[in-house]
Amino acid sequence: MKVWISRSRPGADRHEQVLQAAGFETLVLPVLAIDSLSNPAPGRDFNLVIFLSEHAVNCSSAQRARTDFCAGAQVLAVGTATAAALTAAGVSVSVSGDRRGARLQGSERLLASTALQEVKGQSILIVCGEGGRMLLADTLRRRGADVQLLRCYRRRPAGIRLESTTDIDAILVGSGDGFAYVARVWFEAGGDPEVAVLAPSARVAGLGAGLGFRQVIDCAGAGAEDYRDALNALKAS
């Protein structure tokens, strides 16, 4: 099976390594590019700092070097890749992986974590990109927290196109925004709506029908191993 990995780097490269080791042929062609933003770092202390992606960690490195807004705060990461990037940057992190949110992904899993249940009166910084959902910030504000956002990157279309779709058996998508651009590129190239599409969560998978895809699989996780396991099950069937 040949898999189009459409998510952005560096995650796409890790996924390629895992899938190739499992015997899959891969095409790494991200539909979105990441641009860093120079928004100023906050000049205050926070009880909690939440990083919503690996890009948020990498693109905020310059701001953290000037003003260590993580100092003295409990730091949460949206997933294991984000947590690993923080650890590599020397930031101690609590991953959003406690049992309360074991069946959830992304912001929903963070909101189910023990650390975010009693936040009334706490100051919270969310490090993220432009756009995207406001679920996390809105919910924490309703719970009584003082929430600020540091938007340190933006996503933009990478301007890619497919010369042919006939040799692609499955598509790996990493986000709702990315899924929309995948649909545009795929169908402009005459792609088959029956192609298998692998999504990281039920929320993202639920976008598939509206985008024109008929076979969308919820991998219940954004890790390379989650996609690998779903592809193995698909191949076996």
Contacts in CASP RR format, 6 or more apart in sequence:
PFRMAT RR
TARGET T0000
AUTHOR 0000-0000-0000
METHOD contacts of the structure
MODEL  1
MKVWISRSRPGADRHEQVLQAAGFETLVLPVLAIDSLSNPAPGRDFNLVI
FLSEHAVNCSSAQRARTDFCAGAQVLAVGTATAAALTAAGVSVSVSGDRR
GARLQGSERLLASTALQEVKGQSILIVCGEGGRMLLADTLRRRGADVQLL
RCYRRRPAGIRLESTTDIDAILVGSGDGFAYVARVWFEAGGDPEVAVLAP
SARVAGLGAGLGFRQVIDCAGAGAEDYRDALNALKAS
1 24 0 8 1.000
1 25 0 8 1.000
1 169 0 8 1.000
1 170 0 8 1.000
1 231 0 8 1.000
1 234 0 8 1.000
1 235 0 8 1.000
2 24 0 8 1.000
2 25 0 8 1.000
2 26 0 8 1.000
2 27 0 8 1.000
2 167 0 8 1.000
2 168 0 8 1.000
2 169 0 8 1.000
2 170 0 8 1.000
3 19 0 8 1.000
3 24 0 8 1.000
3 25 0 8 1.000
3 26 0 8 1.000
3 27 0 8 1.000
3 168 0 8 1.000
3 169 0 8 1.000
3 170 0 8 1.000
3 171 0 8 1.000
3 172 0 8 1.000
3 231 0 8 1.000
4 26 0 8 1.000
4 27 0 8 1.000
4 29 0 8 1.000
4 162 0 8 1.000
4 168 0 8 1.000
4 170 0 8 1.000
4 171 0 8 1.000
4 172 0 8 1.000
5 12 0 8 1.000
5 15 0 8 1.000
5 16 0 8 1.000
5 19 0 8 1.000
5 26 0 8 1.000
5 27 0 8 1.000
5 28 0 8 1.000
5 29 0 8 1.000
5 30 0 8 1.000
5 172 0 8 1.000
6 12 0 8 1.000
6 29 0 8 1.000
6 30 0 8 1.000
6 31 0 8 1.000
6 171 0 8 1.000
6 172 0 8 1.000
6 173 0 8 1.000
6 174 0 8 1.000
6 178 0 8 1.000
6 181 0 8 1.000
6 182 0 8 1.000
7 15 0 8 1.000
7 30 0 8 1.000
7 32 0 8 1.000
7 172 0 8 1.000
7 173 0 8 1.000
7 174 0 8 1.000
7 175 0 8 1.000
7 178 0 8 1.000
8 30 0 8 1.000
8 32 0 8 1.000
8 33 0 8 1.000
8 34 0 8 1.000
8 55 0 8 1.000
8 155 0 8 1.000
9 28 0 8 1.000
9 30 0 8 1.000
10 54 0 8 1.000
11 54 0 8 1.000
11 81 0 8 1.000
12 28 0 8 1.000
12 30 0 8 1.000
13 28 0 8 1.000
14 81 0 8 1.000
14 224 0 8 1.000
15 26 0 8 1.000
15 172 0 8 1.000
15 223 0 8 1.000
15 224 0 8 1.000
15 227 0 8 1.000
16 26 0 8 1.000
16 28 0 8 1.000
17 224 0 8 1.000
18 224 0 8 1.000
18 225 0 8 1.000
18 227 0 8 1.000
18 228 0 8 1.000
19 26 0 8 1.000
19 224 0 8 1.000
19 227 0 8 1.000
19 228 0 8 1.000
19 231 0 8 1.000
20 26 0 8 1.000
22 228 0 8 1.000
22 231 0 8 1.000
22 232 0 8 1.000
24 228 0 8 1.000
24 231 0 8 1.000
27 168 0 8 1.000
29 160 0 8 1.000
29 162 0 8 1.000
30 158 0 8 1.000
30 160 0 8 1.000
31 157 0 8 1.000
31 158 0 8 1.000
31 159 0 8 1.000
31 160 0 8 1.000
31 178 0 8 1.000
31 181 0 8 1.000
31 182 0 8 1.000
31 185 0 8 1.000
32 155 0 8 1.000
32 156 0 8 1.000
32 157 0 8 1.000
32 158 0 8 1.000
32 175 0 8 1.000
32 177 0 8 1.000
32 178 0 8 1.000
32 181 0 8 1.000
33 155 0 8 1.000
33 156 0 8 1.000
33 157 0 8 1.000
33 158 0 8 1.000
34 55 0 8 1.000
34 59 0 8 1.000
34 153 0 8 1.000
34 154 0 8 1.000
34 155 0 8 1.000
35 153 0 8 1.000
35 154 0 8 1.000
35 155 0 8 1.000
35 156 0 8 1.000
36 59 0 8 1.000
36 62 0 8 1.000
36 152 0 8 1.000
36 153 0 8 1.000
37 59 0 8 1.000
37 129 0 8 1.000
37 130 0 8 1.000
37 151 0 8 1.000
37 152 0 8 1.000
37 153 0 8 1.000
37 154 0 8 1.000
39 63 0 8 1.000
39 150 0 8 1.000
39 151 0 8 1.000
39 152 0 8 1.000
40 63 0 8 1.000
41 60 0 8 1.000
41 63 0 8 1.000
41 64 0 8 1.000
41 66 0 8 1.000
41 67 0 8 1.000
41 69 0 8 1.000
41 150 0 8 1.000
42 67 0 8 1.000
42 69 0 8 1.000
42 125 0 8 1.000
42 148 0 8 1.000
42 150 0 8 1.000
43 67 0 8 1.000
43 69 0 8 1.000
44 69 0 8 1.000
44 123 0 8 1.000
45 69 0 8 1.000
45 71 0 8 1.000
45 72 0 8 1.000
45 73 0 8 1.000
45 123 0 8 1.000
46 69 0 8 1.000
46 73 0 8 1.000
46 123 0 8 1.000
46 124 0 8 1.000
46 125 0 8 1.000
46 148 0 8 1.000
47 73 0 8 1.000
47 74 0 8 1.000
47 119 0 8 1.000
47 122 0 8 1.000
47 123 0 8 1.000
47 124 0 8 1.000
48 73 0 8 1.000
48 74 0 8 1.000
48 75 0 8 1.000
48 76 0 8 1.000
48 115 0 8 1.000
48 116 0 8 1.000
48 119 0 8 1.000
48 122 0 8 1.000
48 123 0 8 1.000
48 124 0 8 1.000
48 125 0 8 1.000
48 145 0 8 1.000
49 69 0 8 1.000
49 70 0 8 1.000
49 73 0 8 1.000
49 74 0 8 1.000
49 75 0 8 1.000
49 76 0 8 1.000
49 124 0 8 1.000
49 125 0 8 1.000
49 127 0 8 1.000
50 75 0 8 1.000
50 76 0 8 1.000
50 77 0 8 1.000
50 78 0 8 1.000
50 110 0 8 1.000
50 124 0 8 1.000
50 125 0 8 1.000
50 126 0 8 1.000
50 127 0 8 1.000
50 136 0 8 1.000
51 57 0 8 1.000
51 60 0 8 1.000
51 75 0 8 1.000
51 76 0 8 1.000
51 77 0 8 1.000
51 78 0 8 1.000
51 82 0 8 1.000
51 86 0 8 1.000
51 93 0 8 1.000
51 127 0 8 1.000
51 128 0 8 1.000
52 78 0 8 1.000
52 82 0 8 1.000
52 107 0 8 1.000
52 126 0 8 1.000
52 127 0 8 1.000
52 128 0 8 1.000
52 129 0 8 1.000
52 136 0 8 1.000
53 78 0 8 1.000
53 82 0 8 1.000
53 128 0 8 1.000
53 129 0 8 1.000
54 81 0 8 1.000
54 82 0 8 1.000
54 84 0 8 1.000
54 85 0 8 1.000
55 129 0 8 1.000
55 153 0 8 1.000
56 82 0 8 1.000
56 127 0 8 1.000
56 128 0 8 1.000
56 129 0 8 1.000
56 152 0 8 1.000
56 153 0 8 1.000
57 82 0 8 1.000
57 85 0 8 1.000
57 86 0 8 1.000
57 89 0 8 1.000
57 127 0 8 1.000
58 85 0 8 1.000
59 129 0 8 1.000
59 152 0 8 1.000
59 153 0 8 1.000
60 127 0 8 1.000
60 150 0 8 1.000
60 152 0 8 1.000
61 89 0 8 1.000
63 69 0 8 1.000
63 150 0 8 1.000
63 152 0 8 1.000
64 70 0 8 1.000
64 89 0 8 1.000
64 91 0 8 1.000
69 125 0 8 1.000
69 150 0 8 1.000
70 91 0 8 1.000
73 125 0 8 1.000
74 94 0 8 1.000
74 115 0 8 1.000
75 86 0 8 1.000
75 91 0 8 1.000
75 92 0 8 1.000
75 93 0 8 1.000
75 94 0 8 1.000
76 93 0 8 1.000
76 94 0 8 1.000
76 95 0 8 1.000
76 96 0 8 1.000
76 110 0 8 1.000
76 113 0 8 1.000
76 115 0 8 1.000
76 116 0 8 1.000
77 83 0 8 1.000
77 86 0 8 1.000
77 93 0 8 1.000
77 94 0 8 1.000
77 95 0 8 1.000
77 96 0 8 1.000
78 96 0 8 1.000
78 106 0 8 1.000
78 107 0 8 1.000
78 109 0 8 1.000
78 110 0 8 1.000
79 95 0 8 1.000
79 96 0 8 1.000
79 97 0 8 1.000
79 106 0 8 1.000
79 109 0 8 1.000
79 222 0 8 1.000
80 95 0 8 1.000
80 223 0 8 1.000
81 222 0 8 1.000
81 223 0 8 1.000
83 93 0 8 1.000
83 95 0 8 1.000
86 93 0 8 1.000
87 93 0 8 1.000
94 115 0 8 1.000
96 106 0 8 1.000
96 109 0 8 1.000
96 110 0 8 1.000
96 113 0 8 1.000
97 109 0 8 1.000
97 113 0 8 1.000
98 113 0 8 1.000
98 114 0 8 1.000
98 115 0 8 1.000
100 112 0 8 1.000
100 113 0 8 1.000
100 114 0 8 1.000
101 108 0 8 1.000
101 109 0 8 1.000
101 112 0 8 1.000
101 113 0 8 1.000
103 220 0 8 1.000
104 112 0 8 1.000
105 200 0 8 1.000
105 201 0 8 1.000
105 202 0 8 1.000
105 203 0 8 1.000
105 220 0 8 1.000
105 221 0 8 1.000
105 222 0 8 1.000
106 201 0 8 1.000
106 222 0 8 1.000
107 133 0 8 1.000
107 135 0 8 1.000
107 136 0 8 1.000
108 135 0 8 1.000
108 203 0 8 1.000
110 116 0 8 1.000
110 136 0 8 1.000
111 135 0 8 1.000
111 136 0 8 1.000
111 139 0 8 1.000
111 140 0 8 1.000
116 140 0 8 1.000
116 143 0 8 1.000
117 143 0 8 1.000
119 140 0 8 1.000
119 143 0 8 1.000
119 144 0 8 1.000
119 145 0 8 1.000
120 143 0 8 1.000
120 144 0 8 1.000
120 145 0 8 1.000
121 144 0 8 1.000
121 145 0 8 1.000
121 146 0 8 1.000
122 145 0 8 1.000
122 146 0 8 1.000
123 145 0 8 1.000
123 146 0 8 1.000
123 148 0 8 1.000
124 140 0 8 1.000
124 145 0 8 1.000
124 146 0 8 1.000
124 147 0 8 1.000
124 148 0 8 1.000
125 147 0 8 1.000
125 148 0 8 1.000
125 149 0 8 1.000
125 150 0 8 1.000
126 136 0 8 1.000
126 137 0 8 1.000
126 147 0 8 1.000
126 148 0 8 1.000
126 149 0 8 1.000
126 150 0 8 1.000
127 150 0 8 1.000
127 152 0 8 1.000
128 149 0 8 1.000
128 150 0 8 1.000
128 151 0 8 1.000
128 152 0 8 1.000
129 151 0 8 1.000
129 152 0 8 1.000
129 153 0 8 1.000
129 154 0 8 1.000
129 155 0 8 1.000
130 151 0 8 1.000
130 153 0 8 1.000
130 154 0 8 1.000
130 155 0 8 1.000
131 151 0 8 1.000
131 154 0 8 1.000
132 177 0 8 1.000
137 147 0 8 1.000
137 149 0 8 1.000
140 147 0 8 1.000
141 147 0 8 1.000
155 177 0 8 1.000
155 178 0 8 1.000
157 181 0 8 1.000
160 185 0 8 1.000
161 185 0 8 1.000
161 188 0 8 1.000
161 189 0 8 1.000
162 168 0 8 1.000
162 185 0 8 1.000
162 186 0 8 1.000
162 189 0 8 1.000
163 189 0 8 1.000
164 189 0 8 1.000
165 186 0 8 1.000
165 189 0 8 1.000
165 190 0 8 1.000
165 191 0 8 1.000
165 192 0 8 1.000
165 195 0 8 1.000
168 195 0 8 1.000
169 195 0 8 1.000
169 196 0 8 1.000
170 195 0 8 1.000
170 196 0 8 1.000
170 197 0 8 1.000
170 198 0 8 1.000
170 231 0 8 1.000
170 234 0 8 1.000
171 182 0 8 1.000
171 186 0 8 1.000
171 195 0 8 1.000
171 196 0 8 1.000
171 197 0 8 1.000
171 198 0 8 1.000
172 198 0 8 1.000
172 227 0 8 1.000
173 179 0 8 1.000
173 182 0 8 1.000
173 197 0 8 1.000
173 198 0 8 1.000
173 199 0 8 1.000
173 200 0 8 1.000
173 204 0 8 1.000
174 199 0 8 1.000
174 200 0 8 1.000
174 204 0 8 1.000
174 222 0 8 1.000
175 200 0 8 1.000
175 204 0 8 1.000
176 203 0 8 1.000
176 204 0 8 1.000
176 207 0 8 1.000
179 197 0 8 1.000
179 199 0 8 1.000
179 204 0 8 1.000
179 207 0 8 1.000
179 208 0 8 1.000
179 211 0 8 1.000
180 207 0 8 1.000
180 211 0 8 1.000
182 197 0 8 1.000
182 211 0 8 1.000
183 208 0 8 1.000
183 211 0 8 1.000
183 212 0 8 1.000
183 213 0 8 1.000
186 195 0 8 1.000
187 193 0 8 1.000
187 212 0 8 1.000
193 212 0 8 1.000
193 213 0 8 1.000
193 214 0 8 1.000
194 214 0 8 1.000
194 215 0 8 1.000
195 213 0 8 1.000
195 215 0 8 1.000
196 215 0 8 1.000
196 217 0 8 1.000
196 234 0 8 1.000
197 205 0 8 1.000
197 208 0 8 1.000
197 213 0 8 1.000
197 215 0 8 1.000
197 216 0 8 1.000
197 217 0 8 1.000
198 216 0 8 1.000
198 217 0 8 1.000
198 219 0 8 1.000
198 227 0 8 1.000
198 230 0 8 1.000
198 231 0 8 1.000
198 234 0 8 1.000
199 205 0 8 1.000
199 206 0 8 1.000
199 207 0 8 1.000
199 208 0 8 1.000
199 216 0 8 1.000
199 217 0 8 1.000
199 218 0 8 1.000
199 219 0 8 1.000
200 219 0 8 1.000
200 221 0 8 1.000
200 222 0 8 1.000
200 223 0 8 1.000
200 226 0 8 1.000
201 218 0 8 1.000
201 219 0 8 1.000
201 220 0 8 1.000
201 221 0 8 1.000
201 222 0 8 1.000
202 218 0 8 1.000
202 220 0 8 1.000
204 218 0 8 1.000
205 216 0 8 1.000
205 217 0 8 1.000
205 218 0 8 1.000
206 216 0 8 1.000
208 216 0 8 1.000
209 216 0 8 1.000
217 230 0 8 1.000
217 234 0 8 1.000
219 226 0 8 1.000
219 227 0 8 1.000
219 229 0 8 1.000
219 230 0 8 1.000
220 226 0 8 1.000
END
